[in-house]
Amino acid sequence: MTVGIVMLVHEALDRAEQVARHWSGNGCPVVIHVDKQVPTKAHTAFVQNLSELHNVRFSKRFRCEWGTWSLVAASQLASEMMLADFAEVRHVYLASGSCLSLRPIKELKQYLAERPQTNFIESVVVSRRWWKFEGGVISG
């Protein structure tokens, strides 16, 4: 059992490369979605820079905007690719191109292995939530 990392990347590709290498080097398969707004030349170089890593894949690119369904589509497609390509993955961790876990990856894997049937997805009943969305800003 391991954790697979889905990365959503749109800028700082040099930093995203370091992050992908960190996850990959610690035995975590990585599937990366690169926003379609990233220029083709930069995307091609990014893919080439990570091409020697056997446990890194790239998913179909979508143009993503904050708060739109394109982010859901990018996350879902990359997660489906993760589960299809890496049978050993039991949990999928969604991250940006600059996110690292606060705890060592070994501890994250152990924690998740001890909870094989647990989903760590926040969900709420909107009508019971204290916050509201007004004009592009979340307020409470």
Backbone as a chain_set.jsonl record, in Angstrom:
{"seq": "MTVGIVMLVHEALDRAEQVARHWSGNGCPVVIHVDKQVPTKAHTAFVQNLSELHNVRFSKRFRCEWGTWSLVAASQLASEMMLADFAEVRHVYLASGSCLSLRPIKELKQYLAERPQTNFIESVVVSRRWWKFEGGVISG", "coords": {"N": [[0.849, -1.183, 0.0], [0.46, 2.208, -0.762], [0.631, 5.797, -0.874], [-0.646, 7.861, -3.389], [0.231, 10.726, -5.259], [-1.45, 13.455, -6.506], [-0.773, 16.174, -8.358], [-1.589, 19.536, -8.926], [-0.592, 21.877, -11.124], [0.441, 25.149, -11.973], [2.219, 27.222, -12.072], [5.624, 28.29, -11.339], [7.294, 26.082, -12.211], [9.818, 25.007, -11.83], [9.987, 24.742, -9.042], [7.843, 22.997, -8.685], [8.875, 20.779, -9.965], [10.916, 20.041, -8.175], [9.332, 19.339, -5.971], [7.82, 17.191, -7.03], [9.905, 15.379, -7.476], [10.668, 14.938, -4.841], [8.391, 13.632, -3.7], [8.256, 11.399, -5.444], [10.8, 10.233, -5.08], [10.484, 9.249, -2.551], [8.967, 7.048, -2.852], [6.347, 7.483, -3.669], [3.929, 7.356, -6.124], [3.31, 9.753, -8.722], [1.004, 11.846, -10.291], [0.681, 14.415, -12.535], [-1.072, 17.337, -13.225], [-0.843, 19.854, -15.504], [-1.701, 23.128, -15.861], [-3.441, 24.284, -18.697], [-2.921, 26.839, -19.484], [-0.265, 27.252, -19.108], [2.576, 27.888, -21.022], [3.338, 25.996, -23.992], [6.061, 25.407, -24.547], [7.311, 25.664, -22.011], [5.878, 23.695, -20.63], [6.629, 21.377, -22.061], [9.382, 21.264, -21.509], [9.277, 20.881, -18.739], [8.02, 18.353, -18.545], [9.974, 16.829, -19.857], [12.146, 17.168, -18.076], [11.389, 15.569, -15.965], [11.237, 13.076, -17.007], [12.786, 10.764, -16.568], [11.854, 9.573, -14.305], [10.234, 6.796, -13.195], [7.815, 6.571, -11.893], [6.213, 8.765, -12.343], [3.64, 10.516, -13.938], [1.82, 12.322, -16.48], [-1.196, 14.058, -16.831], [-4.031, 14.685, -19.017], [-4.359, 18.026, -20.14], [-6.142, 20.799, -18.822], [-7.632, 24.042, -19.102], [-7.574, 25.924, -16.32], [-9.399, 27.703, -13.857], [-9.662, 29.415, -10.786], [-12.134, 28.225, -8.595], [-13.748, 27.024, -10.501], [-15.327, 24.369, -12.418], [-13.421, 23.152, -13.945], [-11.182, 22.649, -12.416], [-12.075, 20.543, -10.868], [-12.455, 18.628, -12.871], [-9.797, 18.326, -13.775], [-8.584, 17.32, -11.439], [-10.075, 14.959, -11.031], [-9.619, 13.444, -13.414], [-6.819, 13.105, -13.292], [-6.657, 11.652, -10.907], [-8.056, 9.334, -11.614], [-6.281, 8.351, -13.526], [-4.108, 7.866, -11.857], [-5.075, 5.74, -10.223], [-5.521, 3.811, -12.159], [-2.963, 3.349, -13.247], [-1.289, 2.728, -11.116], [-1.473, 0.238, -9.162], [-0.902, -0.252, -6.497], [-1.657, 1.911, -5.008], [-3.574, 3.174, -2.411], [-4.594, 5.412, -1.155], [-5.212, 8.696, -2.354], [-3.562, 11.704, -2.597], [-4.234, 15.007, -2.886], [-2.561, 17.752, -4.15], [-0.906, 20.948, -4.519], [1.556, 22.313, -6.778], [3.474, 23.163, -5.043], [3.157, 22.111, -2.552], [4.04, 20.334, 0.338], [3.992, 17.606, 2.639], [3.553, 18.165, 6.141], [4.579, 16.421, 7.966], [7.007, 13.724, 7.998], [7.147, 11.712, 5.02], [7.185, 8.959, 5.386], [5.85, 8.688, 7.84], [3.318, 9.648, 7.084], [2.542, 7.663, 5.233], [2.442, 5.444, 6.972], [0.431, 6.258, 8.776], [-1.796, 6.394, 7.038], [-1.859, 3.723, 6.181], [-2.668, 2.459, 8.484], [-5.27, 3.13, 8.481], [-6.982, 1.988, 6.368], [-9.544, 2.043, 5.214], [-10.503, 4.584, 5.432], [-11.634, 7.715, 4.34], [-10.324, 10.859, 3.767], [-11.773, 13.359, 3.283], [-13.086, 16.484, 3.262], [-16.404, 17.272, 3.831], [-19.47, 19.004, 3.785], [-22.757, 19.97, 4.886], [-24.173, 22.393, 3.15], [-26.203, 24.171, 3.911], [-26.006, 24.152, 6.64], [-23.635, 25.244, 7.29], [-21.4, 27.732, 8.582], [-20.303, 29.701, 6.955], [-20.579, 31.872, 4.077], [-20.858, 32.596, 0.577], [-20.029, 35.46, -1.001], [-20.024, 37.572, -3.657], [-17.557, 36.6, -4.733], [-16.022, 36.306, -2.489], [-15.332, 34.549, 0.469], [-17.074, 34.694, 3.418], [-17.685, 34.964, 6.944]], "CA": [[0.0, 0.0, 0.0], [1.148, 3.486, -0.731], [-0.169, 6.972, -1.189], [-0.336, 8.473, -4.67], [0.146, 12.186, -5.201], [-1.935, 14.182, -7.673], [-0.337, 17.561, -8.26], [-2.141, 20.51, -9.853], [0.51, 22.814, -11.306], [0.16, 26.235, -12.917], [3.321, 28.181, -12.085], [6.826, 27.86, -10.622], [7.528, 24.697, -12.612], [11.07, 24.543, -11.221], [9.644, 24.301, -7.691], [6.985, 21.813, -8.838], [9.77, 19.664, -10.284], [11.536, 19.617, -6.911], [8.302, 18.686, -5.157], [7.538, 15.893, -7.65], [11.06, 14.516, -7.2], [10.611, 14.583, -3.418], [7.366, 12.593, -3.536], [8.668, 10.223, -6.216], [11.966, 9.632, -4.434], [10.039, 8.597, -1.325], [8.124, 5.908, -3.206], [4.966, 7.854, -3.97], [3.64, 7.67, -7.519], [2.849, 11.127, -8.898], [0.364, 12.229, -11.547], [0.704, 15.869, -12.55], [-1.871, 18.101, -14.189], [-0.286, 21.183, -15.755], [-2.716, 24.013, -16.421], [-3.268, 24.516, -20.129], [-2.446, 28.206, -19.673], [1.203, 27.216, -19.112], [3.028, 27.796, -22.419], [3.753, 24.672, -24.461], [7.512, 25.25, -24.4], [7.592, 25.431, -20.59], [5.301, 22.388, -20.297], [7.469, 20.344, -22.678], [10.628, 21.197, -20.725], [8.919, 20.314, -17.435], [7.818, 16.915, -18.761], [11.293, 16.259, -20.173], [12.975, 17.174, -16.865], [10.944, 14.496, -15.062], [11.0, 11.88, -17.829], [13.497, 9.57, -16.107], [11.185, 9.021, -13.122], [9.306, 5.756, -13.634], [6.535, 6.644, -11.186], [5.604, 10.073, -12.585], [2.839, 10.594, -15.154], [1.172, 13.605, -16.748], [-2.562, 13.874, -17.307], [-4.554, 15.622, -20.006], [-4.357, 19.394, -19.623], [-7.331, 21.651, -18.897], [-7.462, 25.431, -18.688], [-8.215, 25.974, -15.002], [-9.607, 28.976, -13.166], [-10.067, 29.174, -9.412], [-13.559, 28.177, -8.347], [-14.501, 26.489, -11.638], [-15.382, 22.916, -12.514], [-12.231, 22.633, -14.613], [-10.298, 22.11, -11.368], [-12.624, 19.232, -10.522], [-12.152, 17.74, -13.999], [-8.357, 18.047, -13.743], [-8.329, 16.454, -10.279], [-10.697, 13.661, -11.247], [-8.91, 12.717, -14.464], [-5.5, 12.715, -12.772], [-6.88, 10.598, -9.907], [-8.393, 8.117, -12.349], [-5.024, 7.869, -14.102], [-3.323, 7.335, -10.735], [-5.601, 4.438, -9.81], [-5.364, 2.872, -13.273], [-1.551, 3.069, -13.519], [-0.541, 2.328, -9.928], [-2.381, -0.63, -8.4], [-0.55, -0.266, -5.078], [-2.156, 3.127, -4.36], [-4.828, 3.037, -1.668], [-5.053, 6.774, -0.894], [-4.726, 9.716, -3.284], [-3.328, 12.975, -1.898], [-4.313, 16.098, -3.853], [-1.667, 18.828, -3.724], [-0.452, 21.882, -5.543], [2.949, 22.104, -7.158], [4.391, 23.636, -4.006], [2.747, 21.523, -1.271], [4.688, 19.167, 0.935], [3.375, 17.255, 3.918], [4.257, 18.71, 7.302], [5.241, 15.289, 8.622], [7.755, 12.897, 7.038], [6.309, 10.863, 4.169], [7.102, 7.642, 6.025], [4.772, 8.763, 8.832], [2.06, 9.769, 6.348], [2.214, 6.329, 4.719], [2.069, 4.595, 8.107], [-0.865, 6.734, 9.254], [-2.824, 5.963, 6.092], [-1.907, 2.259, 6.183], [-3.431, 2.075, 9.666], [-6.652, 3.538, 8.243], [-7.161, 1.665, 4.941], [-10.903, 2.286, 4.731], [-10.892, 5.948, 5.793], [-11.484, 8.797, 3.374], [-10.037, 12.127, 4.421], [-12.336, 14.365, 2.4], [-14.019, 17.334, 3.985], [-17.69, 17.522, 3.18], [-20.379, 19.689, 4.699], [-24.083, 20.334, 4.419], [-24.009, 23.832, 2.947], [-27.202, 24.931, 4.669], [-25.638, 24.145, 8.057], [-22.28, 25.785, 7.396], [-21.387, 29.11, 9.076], [-19.798, 30.65, 5.965], [-21.366, 32.097, 2.865], [-20.073, 33.078, -0.559], [-20.6, 36.74, -1.452], [-19.25, 38.351, -4.605], [-16.202, 36.093, -4.926], [-15.298, 36.272, -1.215], [-15.95, 33.736, 1.515], [-17.149, 35.443, 4.678], [-18.355, 34.223, 7.996]], "C": [[0.882, 1.228, 0.0], [0.155, 4.6, -1.001], [0.306, 7.516, -2.533], [-0.593, 9.966, -4.591], [-0.359, 12.728, -6.532], [-1.571, 15.639, -7.443], [-1.028, 18.397, -9.331], [-1.139, 21.659, -9.933], [0.111, 23.892, -12.305], [1.267, 27.281, -12.978], [4.503, 27.565, -11.336], [7.161, 26.394, -10.928], [8.835, 24.152, -12.058], [10.826, 24.033, -9.807], [8.785, 23.04, -7.752], [7.827, 20.59, -9.184], [10.45, 19.145, -9.015], [10.558, 18.846, -6.041], [7.988, 17.295, -5.721], [8.679, 14.911, -7.399], [11.08, 14.061, -5.743], [9.606, 13.458, -3.187], [7.813, 11.292, -4.204], [9.818, 9.483, -5.548], [11.648, 8.942, -3.126], [9.001, 7.517, -1.604], [6.675, 6.224, -3.484], [4.807, 8.097, -5.464], [3.041, 9.073, -7.609], [2.189, 11.254, -10.267], [0.199, 13.743, -11.489], [-0.228, 16.406, -13.636], [-1.23, 19.484, -14.291], [-1.354, 22.009, -16.457], [-2.412, 24.313, -17.889], [-2.811, 25.943, -20.447], [-0.917, 28.302, -19.619], [1.651, 27.049, -20.56], [3.584, 26.408, -22.765], [5.245, 24.431, -24.261], [7.895, 24.942, -22.949], [7.074, 24.063, -20.161], [6.187, 21.261, -20.817], [8.772, 20.171, -21.899], [10.381, 20.547, -19.367], [8.755, 18.8, -17.539], [9.161, 16.232, -19.022], [12.166, 16.159, -18.927], [12.62, 16.04, -15.909], [10.832, 13.146, -15.758], [11.714, 10.625, -17.33], [12.834, 8.918, -14.89], [10.08, 8.062, -13.549], [7.924, 5.861, -12.999], [5.89, 8.031, -11.279], [4.888, 10.044, -13.932], [2.271, 12.001, -15.282], [-0.206, 13.34, -17.328], [-2.904, 14.906, -18.378], [-4.673, 16.998, -19.365], [-5.704, 20.089, -19.855], [-6.915, 23.08, -18.554], [-8.255, 25.582, -17.394], [-8.271, 27.396, -14.457], [-10.097, 28.643, -11.758], [-11.588, 29.202, -9.303], [-14.392, 27.624, -9.492], [-14.432, 24.964, -11.646], [-14.17, 22.332, -13.22], [-11.226, 22.08, -13.61], [-10.762, 20.726, -10.923], [-12.274, 18.232, -11.62], [-10.674, 17.352, -13.997], [-8.018, 17.081, -12.612], [-8.863, 15.049, -10.503], [-9.947, 12.847, -12.287], [-7.54, 12.241, -13.986], [-5.631, 11.597, -11.737], [-7.236, 9.275, -10.569], [-7.141, 7.509, -12.974], [-4.156, 7.23, -13.016], [-3.775, 5.917, -10.403], [-5.473, 3.39, -10.907], [-3.905, 2.441, -13.452], [-0.785, 2.506, -12.333], [-1.454, 1.547, -8.98], [-2.112, -0.606, -6.902], [-1.076, 0.948, -4.316], [-3.498, 2.859, -3.697], [-5.424, 4.408, -1.343], [-4.431, 7.711, -1.921], [-4.713, 11.047, -2.544], [-3.303, 14.067, -2.961], [-3.51, 17.279, -3.331], [-1.402, 19.784, -4.87], [1.003, 21.56, -5.88], [3.952, 22.597, -6.146], [4.073, 23.06, -2.63], [3.618, 20.335, -0.888], [3.984, 18.866, 2.248], [4.214, 17.836, 5.054], [5.044, 17.641, 8.043], [6.031, 14.517, 7.581], [6.821, 11.963, 6.27], [6.148, 9.469, 4.767], [5.971, 7.624, 7.057], [3.405, 8.887, 8.163], [1.614, 8.407, 5.838], [1.751, 5.405, 5.84], [0.684, 4.967, 8.631], [-1.992, 6.25, 8.343], [-2.965, 4.444, 6.054], [-2.721, 1.743, 7.37], [-4.922, 2.406, 9.528], [-7.036, 3.26, 6.787], [-8.543, 1.976, 4.384], [-11.393, 3.704, 5.027], [-10.633, 6.906, 4.648], [-11.294, 10.094, 4.149], [-10.467, 13.263, 3.494], [-13.326, 15.179, 3.223], [-15.291, 17.485, 3.174], [-18.615, 18.133, 4.23], [-21.749, 19.815, 4.052], [-24.074, 21.856, 4.346], [-24.984, 24.642, 3.783], [-26.877, 25.005, 6.158], [-24.27, 24.761, 8.31], [-22.344, 27.259, 7.794], [-20.964, 30.127, 8.031], [-20.769, 30.818, 4.81], [-20.462, 32.727, 1.821], [-20.742, 34.333, -1.093], [-19.639, 37.432, -2.404], [-17.808, 37.909, -4.75], [-15.404, 36.008, -3.638], [-16.061, 35.399, -0.238], [-15.926, 34.541, 2.8], [-17.882, 34.614, 5.706], [-18.741, 35.087, 9.146]], "O": [[1.911, 1.279, 0.673], [-1.01, 4.359, -1.316], [1.507, 7.618, -2.784], [-1.53, 10.41, -3.927], [0.249, 12.479, -7.573], [-1.999, 16.258, -6.469], [-1.051, 18.019, -10.502], [-0.87, 22.331, -8.937], [-0.477, 23.602, -13.347], [1.248, 28.143, -13.856], [4.403, 26.474, -10.776], [7.294, 25.574, -10.019], [8.95, 22.947, -11.837], [11.387, 23.012, -9.409], [8.976, 22.118, -6.958], [7.521, 19.482, -8.742], [10.543, 17.934, -8.814], [10.91, 17.827, -5.446], [7.902, 16.328, -4.964], [8.435, 13.734, -7.136], [11.465, 12.929, -5.447], [9.928, 12.451, -2.555], [7.754, 10.22, -3.6], [9.81, 8.255, -5.461], [12.442, 8.14, -2.636], [8.25, 7.118, -0.714], [5.847, 5.314, -3.532], [5.486, 8.961, -6.019], [2.354, 9.526, -6.693], [2.746, 10.822, -11.276], [-0.348, 14.286, -10.529], [-0.178, 15.989, -14.793], [-1.093, 20.193, -13.294], [-1.847, 21.631, -17.519], [-1.266, 24.563, -18.262], [-2.363, 26.216, -21.56], [-0.341, 29.309, -20.031], [1.158, 26.163, -21.258], [4.211, 25.746, -21.937], [5.64, 23.343, -23.842], [8.713, 24.058, -22.695], [7.746, 23.348, -19.417], [6.464, 20.302, -20.097], [9.209, 19.044, -21.663], [11.194, 19.748, -18.903], [9.29, 18.055, -16.717], [9.441, 15.173, -18.462], [12.859, 15.158, -18.744], [13.464, 15.6, -15.128], [10.379, 12.174, -15.153], [11.279, 9.517, -17.645], [13.222, 7.819, -14.493], [9.108, 8.466, -14.187], [6.962, 5.294, -13.518], [5.119, 8.424, -10.403], [5.449, 9.608, -14.937], [2.245, 12.768, -14.319], [-0.365, 12.498, -18.212], [-2.165, 15.863, -18.607], [-5.041, 17.122, -18.197], [-6.311, 19.982, -20.92], [-5.961, 23.296, -17.806], [-9.471, 25.388, -17.38], [-7.325, 28.174, -14.583], [-10.86, 27.695, -11.568], [-12.245, 30.088, -9.85], [-15.617, 27.737, -9.469], [-13.598, 24.356, -10.977], [-13.913, 21.133, -13.107], [-10.495, 21.14, -13.922], [-9.947, 19.849, -10.636], [-11.846, 17.115, -11.331], [-10.337, 16.185, -14.194], [-7.254, 16.135, -12.805], [-8.188, 14.065, -10.202], [-9.666, 11.67, -12.06], [-7.149, 11.103, -14.246], [-4.799, 10.691, -11.698], [-6.776, 8.217, -10.14], [-6.961, 6.291, -12.954], [-3.546, 6.183, -13.234], [-2.956, 5.003, -10.313], [-5.33, 2.203, -10.614], [-3.643, 1.283, -13.776], [0.256, 1.873, -12.513], [-2.115, 2.122, -8.115], [-3.007, -0.911, -6.114], [-0.95, 1.003, -3.092], [-4.436, 2.381, -4.334], [-6.645, 4.541, -1.264], [-3.275, 7.546, -2.31], [-5.708, 11.46, -1.948], [-2.443, 14.054, -3.842], [-3.737, 17.754, -2.218], [-1.643, 19.47, -6.036], [1.592, 20.637, -5.318], [5.158, 22.47, -6.356], [4.666, 23.482, -1.638], [3.889, 19.453, -1.702], [3.445, 19.765, 2.893], [5.431, 17.977, 4.935], [6.06, 17.932, 8.675], [5.754, 14.643, 6.388], [5.824, 11.486, 6.813], [5.079, 8.868, 4.658], [5.22, 6.652, 7.137], [2.435, 8.29, 8.63], [0.45, 8.034, 5.988], [0.779, 4.668, 5.677], [-0.139, 4.091, 8.899], [-3.016, 5.756, 8.817], [-4.075, 3.932, 5.909], [-3.384, 0.711, 7.271], [-5.732, 2.004, 10.363], [-7.377, 4.186, 6.051], [-8.684, 2.156, 3.174], [-12.582, 3.987, 4.882], [-9.552, 6.913, 4.059], [-12.04, 10.377, 5.087], [-9.639, 14.023, 2.99], [-14.271, 14.643, 3.802], [-15.253, 17.789, 1.982], [-18.537, 17.805, 5.414], [-21.882, 19.771, 2.829], [-23.979, 22.529, 5.372], [-24.623, 25.695, 4.308], [-27.43, 25.848, 6.864], [-23.806, 24.786, 9.45], [-23.263, 27.965, 7.376], [-21.238, 31.315, 8.197], [-21.664, 29.999, 4.604], [-19.431, 33.316, 2.146], [-21.874, 34.289, -1.577], [-18.55, 37.837, -1.998], [-16.917, 38.749, -4.876], [-14.22, 35.671, -3.676], [-17.284, 35.493, -0.127], [-14.871, 35.016, 3.221], [-18.609, 33.679, 5.371], [-19.318, 34.599, 10.118]]}, "num_chains": 1, "name": "protein.A"}
